[in-house]
């Protein structure tokens, strides 16, 4: 519980890096960000990653395996040939809504 709450706090600090910046400043490559801004962003990302890895360890979760399984499941739920460019929920692509594309 404590690790999950600490992770939430760190995610909040990460989000603060983007707060009050317009969409243009958050475009790929983060145009207009100073080296100090990027360093700070990297530090906050590292904090999030460290808490996430520790939470996975304490929970007995194989994080790389969980990520691979999630990517596979998402590939089934959101087939690229039908979903590219759309933000619709997977039920829009799968009439049975069981999460497996047909």
C-alpha positions as CSV (number, residue, x, y, z in Angstrom):
1,X,0.0,0.0,0.0
2,X,2.7,2.5,1.0
3,X,4.6,1.8,-2.3
4,X,1.5,2.4,-4.4
5,X,0.8,5.6,-2.5
6,X,4.4,6.8,-2.9
7,X,4.2,5.9,-6.6
8,X,1.1,8.1,-6.9
9,X,2.9,11.0,-5.4
10,X,5.8,10.6,-7.8
11,X,3.4,10.5,-10.7
12,X,2.0,13.7,-9.5
13,X,5.5,15.3,-9.4
14,X,6.0,14.0,-13.0
15,X,2.8,15.6,-14.1
16,X,3.9,18.9,-12.6
17,X,6.6,19.0,-15.2
18,X,3.9,19.3,-17.8
19,X,1.5,21.5,-15.9
20,X,0.8,24.9,-17.5
21,X,2.7,24.1,-20.7
22,X,0.7,24.2,-23.9
23,X,0.3,21.3,-26.3
24,X,3.0,22.8,-28.6
25,X,5.6,22.6,-25.7
26,X,4.7,19.0,-25.1
27,X,5.1,17.9,-28.7
28,X,7.6,15.1,-29.5
29,X,11.1,16.3,-28.7
30,X,9.7,18.7,-26.1
31,X,10.5,21.9,-28.1
32,X,11.5,24.8,-26.0
33,X,12.4,22.8,-22.9
34,X,15.7,23.8,-21.4
35,X,18.4,21.2,-20.5
36,X,17.5,21.8,-16.8
37,X,13.8,21.1,-17.6
38,X,14.7,17.8,-19.4
39,X,17.0,16.8,-16.5
40,X,14.3,17.4,-14.0
41,X,11.8,15.5,-16.2
42,X,14.2,12.5,-16.4
43,X,14.7,12.6,-12.6
44,X,10.9,12.4,-12.0
45,X,10.5,9.6,-14.6
46,X,13.3,7.7,-12.8
47,X,11.5,8.1,-9.5
48,X,8.3,6.7,-11.0
49,X,10.2,3.8,-12.6
50,X,12.0,3.0,-9.3
51,X,8.8,2.9,-7.3
52,X,7.0,0.8,-10.0
53,X,9.8,-1.7,-10.2
54,X,9.9,-2.0,-6.4
55,X,6.1,-2.4,-6.2
56,X,6.3,-5.1,-8.8
57,X,9.1,-6.9,-6.9
58,X,7.2,-6.7,-3.6
59,X,4.0,-7.9,-5.3
60,X,5.7,-10.8,-7.0
61,X,4.9,-9.5,-10.4
62,X,7.3,-10.2,-13.3
63,X,7.0,-6.7,-14.8
64,X,8.6,-7.5,-18.2
65,X,6.3,-10.5,-18.6
66,X,3.3,-8.5,-17.5
67,X,4.1,-5.8,-20.1
68,X,4.6,-8.4,-22.8
69,X,1.2,-10.1,-21.9
70,X,-0.5,-6.7,-21.9
71,X,0.9,-5.8,-25.3
72,X,-0.3,-9.1,-26.7
73,X,-3.8,-8.6,-25.1
74,X,-4.0,-5.0,-26.4
75,X,-3.1,-6.3,-29.9
76,X,-6.0,-8.6,-29.8
77,X,-8.4,-6.0,-28.4
78,X,-7.3,-3.3,-30.8
79,X,-6.3,-4.8,-34.1
80,X,-4.2,-2.2,-35.9
81,X,-5.9,-2.7,-39.3
82,X,-9.2,-1.6,-37.7
83,X,-8.1,0.7,-34.9
84,X,-5.3,2.9,-36.3
85,X,-6.1,6.5,-35.8
86,X,-9.2,5.9,-33.6
87,X,-9.6,6.3,-29.8
88,X,-12.8,4.2,-29.6
89,X,-13.1,1.6,-26.9
90,X,-12.4,-2.0,-27.9
91,X,-16.1,-2.9,-27.8
92,X,-16.5,-0.8,-31.0
93,X,-14.3,-3.3,-32.8
94,X,-15.5,-6.5,-31.2
95,X,-19.2,-7.0,-31.2
96,X,-18.9,-9.7,-28.5
97,X,-17.0,-7.3,-26.3
98,X,-14.9,-10.0,-24.8
99,X,-11.7,-8.3,-25.7
100,X,-10.7,-10.5,-28.5
101,X,-10.8,-9.2,-32.1
102,X,-12.4,-11.5,-34.6
